[in-house]
Every structure is written in C-alpha cells, then in structure tokens.
Amino acid sequence: MDFSREYHVSLLRSADELAALGRDWSDLYEIAPARFPFSSYDWTQAWRSHLCPPSELFVLAVRSGTRLTGILPLRMEKKAGFRVLRFLTDGRADYLGPLLAPGHDEAAQVLLESLCQYSAEWDLAILRNWNESACGLSSLAIPTDVVSLDTEVALAPYLSFAGSWNELVSSGPSGLRRGKRRLSKFERAGGSIERHTGAGLVACARDLQSVESRSWKVSTRAARFQTTQEYEMLEALLDSDSLKQEIDVWIARLDGLPVAYLLNLTRPDRACYYQGAYDQNFASYSPGTILHYCAIERTWRQGGREYDFMMGAEAWKAQWTNGVRKLRQLVLFPKTLKGFLAYLTLAAPRTCARRLRRAIQTS
C-alpha cells in the first residue's frame, strides 16, 4: 500500500529492546486518542513480570521519521507444536489492539502488513478483544498471503447517560434505583464509601485482596489477587506513576472493615469497571451495588456520559446497562499446510463451540 508518509517498522524480541522503547511507548500512550491502560507500557511490564505465560516477545513498532506512531504488542507461545501469536497482555485485559498516535490511523495498516511479512516465523495469530474504538477491523486490508477470519467473540455492556441525573435514576436501568435505596440503608447502618486515586493508591492493595478472599470469587476460581504473583501485579499497577491517575478504587466499609471494592479505569468521557468483589457475610447490604451506584453518579457529575462494564455479558449487568458493544477477534494464518493445521487444531474448535453456545442460548 502506498502511504503519503514514510514509515519504518522494527520487530522487538528482547527485554532490553522493550525497555529501551519504554519512554517513547509511554509518550505515545499519553497522546493516543483511544487508549486503555491495557495498552500502556507500565501495564505490559507488570503483566510480563508477574503473570504472563511462557512466551517470547514479538512487538512491532512503527515510526514516522524518529517519532513512534504505532505499536502492535504481541507475544509468541508454543501450543501443540505450533507458534501462536497473541496480544502481549491477553489474559487480564478487556480491550486490546494497536496503539496509534493521533493523525496516524494508517500506521495500523503498516503494522498489519509488517506482521504478515513475518509470516514465516509464526503459524497462527489469535488477536482477541479487539478495541474497535482504536482501530476498526473493517478499515484494514488483509494481505493476500494470509488467511483471515474476523469473528465476534464477546460482548461488553455499558450504560450510556442522557438527561439529568434524577431522570437517569428514575427512568434508567433498575440497578440505579436499587443502588440508591441500598446506599441509604448502608449509611444508616454506619457504613461509609471511600474513593481513592493518585498518590498512595497502592495502600489499598491489601483491602482489595482481603475483600476478594471473603467473596464468592475464591470458590469459583474467579479471584484475581490471591496468589503472590497476582498480588504483586496489583501493587505494580496501583503504584505506577503513569496509571495511578487513571485508576479509581472504591471501597465500602462497615465498622471499619472493608466489605466491597471496585477497581475502575477512568477516561475523560467514561469510567470502566474492571474488577470488583464483596464480602459474602455482608451480602444483605448489597455493597457491590452501592459502589457501582456511587461510581456511576460521580462519572455523570464529572461530565462523563458512559459507565462501561467492559468484557462479559453476565446476567447481573443487564440491570445496569442500556447498550452493548461487540468485541471482535482477528484470526490470521499463513497459506501453508502448517498454518492451516494450526487453525484447525487451536482456533476452529473454539469457534464452533462459541457458535453452538449462542445457538443454544437463542433457541
């Protein structure tokens, strides 16, 4: 493809090369118009240091002159004898995709074409949870030397705000009215609500771990902060200079004991619910419901017009939301026998299983 600007792409494979890119990556993140912490350098390094599966770096960086204008951060895993590419932070990240500088949307096409030029070095790419707001898949032209499949794999419900706050509570989703009533009951019982952000945020880590340890998440293997590695990643995120202003921690306390928390990610136009839990012993107070209500109200009063529940269409989210996004997955494989076998072995069965589940749910 012929571009009006000249781009140069480099492939980073070593930790030293990634570290050397850190400052430029962080600078790009600060100006990217459609960014989430999942695509930041600090989140990436925290993930790699504590929870990333065994893999090799496969990070594509594109520059216009000396300026970094785009990053496609990937990792390569070995699965069933095949070389599989995924987004680098896939596993604890809801919205993923290339990170692009403003005015350089075409850099995404450059990155994709460069990825396909390296197709002799990988057998299958499974790029999940594609963030369409950063780069729409429909805008990309897939090179003809690879096979591509673009599939819907997940839903991300959200609450879009309109009108006054009182109108939203009275006529919006039922979770808002329930949250308002529960908050009054909680405050009459002596409960308090805290919001933490910025400096000192890491001091909340123990409270989050404590609440989660007394929640339903432990018994269902949905806990996120109970192992040493998980807790250390949490501390790294909460202590990150570049991320602490984009993280809100909400804590509900009763008699000084933390009984629920939310860990939210904030943008100028919205707040995004990332993780949360509540102590089952205090379920009658619905502390999680209360925190969502408080976080939504603050978002509205700060000028945001959306509360994003991000990936996962759990039934309880329907009580809070009035819209839903579709998260997409881009699957690529070279036009080789090994590429085709990798797809049949690792991607096709999951695609069939998802379609079967949807058929059962809608029947």
C-alpha positions in Angstrom: 0.0 0.0 0.0 1.2 3.5 -0.9 1.2 5.9 2.1 1.7 9.6 1.9 4.2 9.4 4.8 7.2 7.1 5.0 7.1 4.6 7.9 9.7 2.3 9.3 8.8 -0.8 11.3 11.0 -2.7 13.7 10.5 -6.0 15.4 11.4 -6.2 19.1 12.2 -9.6 20.5 14.3 -8.9 23.7 13.5 -7.5 27.1 16.3 -4.9 26.6 14.8 -3.7 23.3 11.4 -3.4 25.0 12.9 -1.5 27.9 14.7 0.9 25.5 11.3 1.6 23.9 9.7 2.3 27.3 9.9 6.2 27.3 8.6 6.5 23.7 5.9 4.0 24.4 4.7 5.9 27.4 4.8 9.2 25.5 2.7 7.6 22.7 0.2 6.3 25.3 -0.2 9.8 26.7 -1.4 11.2 23.4 -3.2 8.2 21.9 -6.9 9.3 21.4 -8.3 5.8 22.0 -6.3 4.3 24.8 -6.9 2.0 27.7 -4.3 1.1 30.5 -4.1 -2.4 29.0 -2.1 -1.0 26.1 0.3 1.1 28.3 4.0 0.3 28.8 3.5 0.0 32.6 0.6 -2.4 32.4 2.6 -4.5 29.9 5.6 -4.7 32.1 3.6 -5.5 35.2 1.9 -8.4 33.3 5.2 -9.7 31.9 6.9 -9.6 35.3 4.2 -11.4 37.2 1.6 -13.3 35.2 2.5 -13.6 31.5 2.6 -17.3 30.3 5.9 -18.6 29.0 6.4 -16.9 25.7 8.7 -14.7 23.5 8.3 -11.1 22.7 7.0 -10.2 19.2 6.4 -6.4 19.4 6.1 -4.4 16.2 6.9 -0.7 16.5 6.3 1.8 13.6 7.9 5.2 13.3 7.4 8.2 11.0 10.9 9.7 10.9 12.1 9.4 14.5 8.6 9.6 16.1 6.9 6.5 17.4 3.5 6.4 15.8 2.2 2.9 16.5 2.8 -0.3 18.4 1.4 -3.8 17.9 2.5 -5.6 21.1 2.4 -9.3 20.7 3.8 -12.4 22.3 4.6 -15.8 20.8 3.6 -19.0 22.5 4.2 -22.7 21.7 1.0 -24.6 21.6 0.6 -28.2 20.4 3.8 -27.8 18.3 2.6 -24.5 16.7 3.9 -21.0 17.0 0.9 -18.8 18.1 0.8 -15.0 18.4 -1.4 -13.2 20.8 -1.7 -9.7 22.2 1.0 -9.3 24.8 -1.3 -8.6 27.7 -4.1 -11.0 26.6 -5.3 -12.8 29.8 -6.0 -9.8 32.1 -7.1 -7.2 29.6 -10.5 -6.4 28.2 -9.8 -4.0 25.3 -6.7 -4.7 23.1 -5.3 -3.7 19.7 -2.7 -1.5 18.2 -1.8 1.8 20.0 -1.7 4.6 17.5 -0.7 8.3 17.5 -3.3 10.9 16.6 -3.4 11.5 12.8 -1.6 8.3 12.1 -4.5 5.8 11.6 -2.8 4.3 8.6 0.0 3.1 10.9 -2.3 0.2 11.8 -2.2 -1.0 8.2 1.6 -0.7 8.2 1.8 -2.8 11.3 -0.6 -5.4 9.9 1.3 -5.7 6.6 4.6 -6.0 8.5 3.2 -8.7 10.7 2.2 -10.7 7.6 5.7 -10.2 6.1 7.0 -12.1 9.1 4.5 -15.0 8.5 7.3 -17.5 8.0 8.0 -17.1 11.7 4.5 -17.8 13.1 1.7 -20.3 12.3 -1.3 -18.7 13.8 -2.3 -15.3 15.2 -5.3 -15.1 17.6 -5.9 -11.4 18.4 -8.8 -11.3 20.9 -10.8 -8.4 22.4 -10.0 -6.1 19.5 -10.7 -2.5 20.5 -12.7 -1.1 17.6 -12.6 2.5 19.0 -8.8 2.5 18.5 -8.8 0.8 15.1 -11.8 -0.8 13.3 -11.1 -4.1 11.7 -13.2 -3.2 8.7 -10.7 -0.4 7.9 -7.8 -2.8 7.5 -6.9 -4.5 4.2 -5.7 -8.0 4.9 -2.7 -9.0 2.8 -3.4 -11.8 0.4 -0.6 -14.1 1.6 -2.5 -14.9 4.8 -6.0 -16.2 5.6 -8.0 -14.0 7.9 -11.2 -14.6 9.9 -12.9 -11.8 11.8 -15.4 -13.1 14.4 -17.4 -11.7 17.2 -16.3 -13.4 20.5 -17.6 -11.3 23.4 -20.0 -8.6 24.5 -19.2 -5.5 26.5 -22.3 -4.0 28.1 -22.4 -0.3 29.0 -24.7 2.4 30.5 -25.0 5.5 28.3 -26.1 8.6 30.1 -28.7 11.1 28.9 -30.7 13.8 30.6 -30.4 14.8 34.2 -29.2 12.6 37.0 -32.6 12.4 38.5 -34.1 11.4 35.2 -31.4 8.7 34.7 -32.1 7.2 38.2 -35.9 7.3 37.8 -36.2 6.0 34.2 -32.9 4.2 33.7 -31.9 0.6 34.4 -33.2 -0.8 37.6 -29.8 -1.2 39.2 -29.7 2.6 39.7 -32.9 2.7 41.7 -31.9 -0.3 43.8 -28.4 1.2 44.4 -29.9 4.5 45.7 -32.1 2.6 48.2 -29.3 0.4 49.3 -27.0 3.3 49.8 -29.4 4.9 52.2 -29.8 1.7 54.2 -26.0 1.2 54.3 -25.3 4.7 55.6 -28.0 4.4 58.3 -26.1 1.3 59.5 -22.9 3.3 59.8 -21.4 2.3 56.5 -19.0 4.6 54.6 -17.9 4.9 51.0 -14.3 5.8 50.0 -12.8 6.7 46.6 -9.0 6.6 46.1 -6.9 7.7 43.2 -3.5 9.1 42.5 -0.7 9.1 45.1 -0.9 6.5 47.8 -3.2 4.2 45.8 -1.0 1.2 46.4 -2.0 1.3 50.1 -5.4 0.0 49.0 -4.0 -3.3 47.7 -4.4 -5.2 51.0 -8.0 -4.2 51.4 -8.8 -5.4 47.8 -7.1 -8.7 48.5 -8.9 -9.1 51.8 -12.3 -8.4 50.4 -11.8 -10.8 47.5 -10.6 -13.6 49.9 -14.1 -13.4 51.6 -16.0 -13.3 48.3 -17.6 -15.8 46.0 -14.7 -15.4 43.6 -12.4 -17.7 45.6 -14.7 -20.7 45.4 -15.4 -20.2 41.7 -11.7 -19.6 40.7 -12.6 -16.1 39.5 -10.2 -14.5 42.1 -7.6 -12.1 40.7 -5.4 -11.0 43.6 -4.9 -14.1 45.8 -1.6 -15.6 44.6 1.7 -13.9 45.3 2.1 -13.2 41.6 -1.4 -11.7 41.2 -0.9 -9.5 44.2 2.4 -8.2 43.1 0.9 -7.3 39.7 -1.9 -5.4 41.5 0.7 -3.5 43.6 2.7 -2.7 40.4 -0.4 -1.3 38.7 -1.5 0.8 41.7 2.0 2.2 42.2 2.5 3.1 38.5 3.2 6.8 38.0 1.6 6.7 34.6 -1.5 4.8 35.6 -2.4 5.8 39.1 -4.4 8.9 37.8 -6.4 6.5 35.5 -7.4 4.1 38.3 -10.2 4.7 40.8 -10.5 2.3 43.8 -13.8 2.4 45.6 -14.1 0.7 49.0 -17.2 0.2 51.1 -16.6 -0.1 54.9 -18.8 -1.2 57.8 -17.4 -0.6 61.2 -14.0 0.0 59.6 -14.0 -3.4 57.8 -13.7 -3.3 54.0 -16.7 -5.2 52.7 -16.6 -4.4 49.0 -14.4 -2.8 46.4 -14.4 -1.7 42.8 -11.3 -1.2 40.7 -12.3 1.1 37.9 -10.3 2.6 34.9 -11.2 6.1 34.0 -11.2 8.1 30.8 -12.3 11.7 30.2 -15.6 10.5 28.7 -16.3 7.4 30.8 -15.5 5.1 33.7 -14.8 1.5 33.1 -15.5 -1.3 35.6 -12.5 -3.7 35.6 -12.7 -5.8 38.9 -14.8 -5.9 42.0 -15.9 -8.2 44.8 -17.9 -8.1 48.1 -17.7 -10.0 51.4 -20.5 -12.6 51.3 -21.1 -12.1 55.0 -22.5 -8.6 54.2 -24.4 -9.5 51.1 -27.7 -8.3 52.6 -26.4 -4.7 52.3 -25.6 -5.2 48.6 -22.3 -3.3 49.0 -21.2 -4.0 45.4 -24.4 -2.5 44.1 -23.8 0.6 46.3 -20.3 1.1 44.9 -21.5 0.9 41.3 -24.2 3.4 42.1 -21.7 5.8 43.6 -19.2 5.4 40.8 -21.8 6.0 38.2 -23.1 9.1 39.9 -19.6 10.5 40.2 -18.9 9.8 36.5 -22.1 11.6 35.5 -21.4 14.6 37.7 -17.8 14.8 36.4 -19.1 15.1 32.8 -18.6 11.5 31.7 -21.5 10.1 29.8 -20.8 6.4 30.0 -20.1 3.7 32.5 -18.5 0.8 30.7 -18.8 -2.7 32.3 -16.3 -4.0 29.7 -16.0 -7.6 28.6 -18.5 -10.1 29.8 -22.3 -10.3 29.4 -23.1 -11.6 32.8 -26.8 -11.5 33.6 -26.5 -9.0 36.5 -25.0 -6.4 34.2 -28.4 -6.2 32.4 -29.7 -4.4 35.5 -27.3 -1.6 34.9 -26.9 -1.2 31.2 -28.7 0.1 28.1 -26.2 -0.8 25.4 -23.7 -3.4 24.4 -20.5 -3.5 22.3 -19.3 -6.4 20.3 -15.6 -7.3 20.9 -14.1 -8.9 17.8 -11.3 -11.4 17.2 -8.9 -11.4 14.3 -7.5 -14.8 13.4 -4.7 -15.0 10.8 -2.7 -17.9 9.5 -0.3 -18.2 6.6 -1.3 -20.1 3.5 0.7 -23.1 4.4 -0.1 -26.6 5.5 1.2 -25.9 9.0 -0.8 -22.7 9.2 -4.0 -24.5 8.2 -3.3 -27.3 10.7 -2.7 -24.7 13.4 -6.0 -23.1 12.7 -7.9 -26.5 12.7 -6.2 -27.6 15.9 -6.3 -24.4 18.0 -8.9 -21.9 16.7 -11.6 -23.8 14.8 -12.8 -25.9 17.7 -13.3 -22.9 19.9 -15.1 -21.0 17.1 -17.5 -23.9 16.7 -18.1 -24.2 20.4 -18.9 -20.5 20.7 -21.4 -20.8 17.8 -23.0 -23.8 19.5 -23.4 -22.0 22.8 -25.0 -19.0 21.1 -27.4 -21.2 19.2 -28.4 -22.9 22.5 -28.9 -19.6 24.2 -31.0 -18.1 21.5 -33.2 -21.2 20.8 
